[in-house]
Structure formats: C-alpha cells, structure tokens
Amino acid sequence: MFGGSSKEDSSSGLVERPLYRPQEMQQMGPFKVSPMGFGTWSWGNKLLWGYDESMDTELQEVFNVLVASGINLFDTADSYGTGKLNGRSEQLLGRFLKEYPGSPQAAANVRIATKLAAYPWRLAPSQWVGACRASLRRCGVEKLALAQLHWSTAKYAPLQERLMWDGLVAIYEEGLVDAVGLSNYGPKQLARIGAYLDKRGVPLAAVQVQYSLLSRGPEQASVKAACDDLGVALIAYSPLALGMLTGKYSAEDPGSLPGGPRGLVFRQAERGPPVLPGLQPLLEVMGEVAARRRKTLSQVAINWCMCQGTVPIPGAKDLRQATENLGALGWRLSDGEVRALSEAADRVPRVMVQNIFQTK
Ligand SMILES: NC(=O)c1ccc[n+]([C@@H]2O[C@H](COP(=O)([O-])OP(=O)(O)OC[C@H]3O[C@@H](n4cnc5c(N)ncnc54)[C@H](OP(=O)(O)O)[C@@H]3O)[C@@H](O)[C@H]2O)c1
C-alpha cells in the first residue's frame, strides 16, 4: 500500500489513500493522471453490458472507492448509453462527482475524458463546440480534461476528417477542455493530426486504442512508438479484452459466456475460429504469475498494460470488480514476467478484432 497521506472523511467513512506512489503518476498533456484510469462504457449500456438503473447505487460506490484510492482519470463518451439512456455514462459521472462524499481536493482532481462521436452531421467547428457543451452539461462541469475524437472518418469520409480536426481546435480555443485526444487512430494519421494540432497551438494529450495481452500486435507497437515521438500518453482501452482476460469465461462451458452481442464478440476472430478456445495456454501462464504474486488474472492483465507504458482504463460494473482491478496498483511485474506473458500472448492463435475505424 502506498501514498503518504491517508484521510478519513468522518461523515462518509470513506478513507482517501492513493494506492500508488506520487511518482507513478503519468503526464497527460498539461495534467497528471493516476497510473490507471477507469472506463465507463458499461454505465448506461443495456444492450452489450446488461446495465439497468438499479445498478446506480453501487456504481456510485464504485466511483467513490476509485476516487478515494487515487484514481483520477475517468473515460466516457457522448455516445455511451443505449436507446433512451444515451448520454447516461456522462450523466452518471457528473452526478457521482457532484455527490462525492470525500474531500473537495480529491473531487477537484478528477479528470473526465469524454469522446465525441464522429456523427456524419458533425461538420462545422460550431457543431463540435455544441457537442462538447452538451457533454459539459451532462457531466456538470465547466471544463473537461479531454475531448477525444471517438473515431476517425479518414477511411470513409476523408473530407469530414479534416473538418473534425478544426472542431477539436475550436473546442480548445473556446476554453472547454484542458487538452484534446484521439481514439482509434493509427500512427500515420496520428502523425498528420499531431502536426496540424501543433501548428494550431492545441495540446494533444492522449491517444486511446484497444490494447491488451490479446491486442498487442505490430499495430499497437507502432501506435505506441508514434505516441512516444509526439510525447502523448497512450490510453489502453479494453485491457481485459471485454472480460476474457479475467479467466471467468470458458469455451468448454458455454453457460459461462455472456448473452447477447458480447457472446458473439467472444466467438469472433480476425479469421476463422473464435478467440476463447485458443486462450487457455495464455490464461495458464497468467495464472502461474498471479499465483506467485498472490494476485488475480485481471490484476496481472492490467499490470502488464502499465508495464508497457500505457494508461489502462478497465471497466468495472460493481464494487467487487472495481476493488479487484484496483489491486493492479502498487506493484509491478518483473521484466521476466512481462516477457513470459508477452510470449504466451504471441502464441494465442486468434486475437481481438480491431475497431473497424482504426486508421493506418
Ligand atoms: N475508444 C473506443 O473506441 C473504446 C472502445 C472500447 C472501450 N473503450 C473504453 O475502455 C473502457 C474499458 O474497456 P471495456 O469496458 O471495453 O472492457 P474491459 O475493461 O476489457 O472489460 C470490462 C468488463 O469486464 C468485466 N470485468 C471487469 N473487471 C472484472 C473483474 N475484476 N472480474 C471479472 N470481470 C470483470 C466486466 O463485465 P462483465 O461483468 O459483464 O463481464 C467489465 O465491464 C470502456 O469502459 C471505455 O471507456 C473505448
């Protein structure tokens, strides 16, 4: 357990104690973030994640425990929340932040990073500014840490892509965000937009891509190298491969698989057979490391992402998952363990499908 200071709020009983050393914080443009953040895609998503409103009380506790443990980066998006619940993830974050029962300093240190969807009608800078203002309202804050382009339109609407860059510039110039970010961008497109934003004096702080032991090919390596060149942070999304790296799903036990579209995702692969059956040898190596370290598979998977110099943002749907995932903090895998895990991951025959909008 790390963190010099530990503070207990007498009314809530919440103990504020960061689970990492201050020097482990990561620079993200103009601000610093905890070595890992948390993602909130499932908060409001019935279709893929089985969310319902009765989960909100526990999700608020999740938020409180995370902030008290020193987590200050929360990833969301204006498209998160299904159907009538569109925008729910931002709304919940805003409500939980406002009602945070701990210290005002901890609340003030929270960085909300939203993603703005590249809807085809979002063209002019004023439309992007309007979208960001709507996110600010839902989150209940005057300024966001990051507005990230959720995906690039370079593959199917290159003209819109260029307009979106100006949208980011306008959002920053309006003073709505501390910095801007990108999502699902590959190294070539990243270098172009990085140069453009630099020319316009807009700080590009982070790029997020799917990154995990099941999403670690040459594409991820080249995005990481491009991020390092530009001096921007790499946020690793889906670090648990949508739950597959927790070890709780088994190809032999179809009953263990989630229903709905996520079950389908687990059965998909770049080509050919599904991911899960070939995963077992990797899970065994993860299990050996976890047993030696007295950690869990999830903690090993998240820690591996941190050891790659990324800022992972695992999702958590309840207190148990959140607490377990927090256990990825405060220790580091050895170089040998990282190598053994990476080599085992190399032998997995099928890996995660990349986002269809991911650019070169
Ligand atoms: N930019 C993008 O295009 C993009 C795309 C995807 C995600 N993201 C961001 O990345 C965040 C994280 O990615 P993700 O949510 O896709 O997947 P993930 O972090 O790989 O997996 C999260 C899911 O795994 C299960 N889980 C988490 N911790 C667990 C534990 N300790 N034990 C057992 N099960 C556990 C939970 O679902 P169950 O309980 O239902 O299994 C949870 O919702 C998202 O919330 C979002 O903010 C961004």
The ligand as an ORCA input file, in Angstrom:
! r2SCAN-3c Opt
* xyz 0 1
  N     -12.322      4.317    -27.798
  C     -13.036      3.259    -28.013
  O     -13.485      3.007    -29.149
  C     -13.311      2.317    -26.876
  C     -13.760      1.021    -27.138
  C     -13.978      0.161    -26.054
  C     -13.738      0.596    -24.753
  N     -13.326      1.878    -24.533
  C     -13.101      2.372    -23.148
  O     -12.354      1.420    -22.417
  C     -13.050      1.054    -21.214
  C     -12.720     -0.377    -20.817
  O     -12.910     -1.263    -21.868
  P     -14.114     -2.306    -21.908
  O     -15.157     -1.872    -20.953
  O     -14.409     -2.462    -23.345
  O     -13.515     -3.699    -21.496
  P     -12.543     -4.287    -20.388
  O     -12.050     -3.253    -19.478
  O     -11.572     -5.102    -21.139
  O     -13.563     -5.265    -19.627
  C     -14.513     -4.712    -18.757
  C     -15.572     -5.746    -18.392
  O     -15.002     -6.952    -17.913
  C     -15.737     -7.400    -16.757
  N     -14.828     -7.223    -15.610
  C     -14.112     -6.126    -15.284
  N     -13.352     -6.351    -14.201
  C     -13.585     -7.615    -13.830
  C     -13.080     -8.419    -12.788
  N     -12.180     -7.960    -11.931
  N     -13.536     -9.702    -12.702
  C     -14.443    -10.189    -13.577
  N     -14.957     -9.447    -14.588
  C     -14.530     -8.176    -14.723
  C     -16.970     -6.528    -16.663
  O     -18.030     -7.021    -17.484
  P     -18.917     -8.318    -17.103
  O     -19.081     -8.363    -15.635
  O     -20.197     -8.115    -17.832
  O     -18.142     -9.477    -17.647
  C     -16.459     -5.236    -17.281
  O     -17.470     -4.395    -17.737
  C     -14.521      1.285    -21.582
  O     -15.342      1.395    -20.443
  C     -14.411      2.567    -22.375
  O     -14.300      3.677    -21.510
  C     -13.082      2.728    -25.575
*
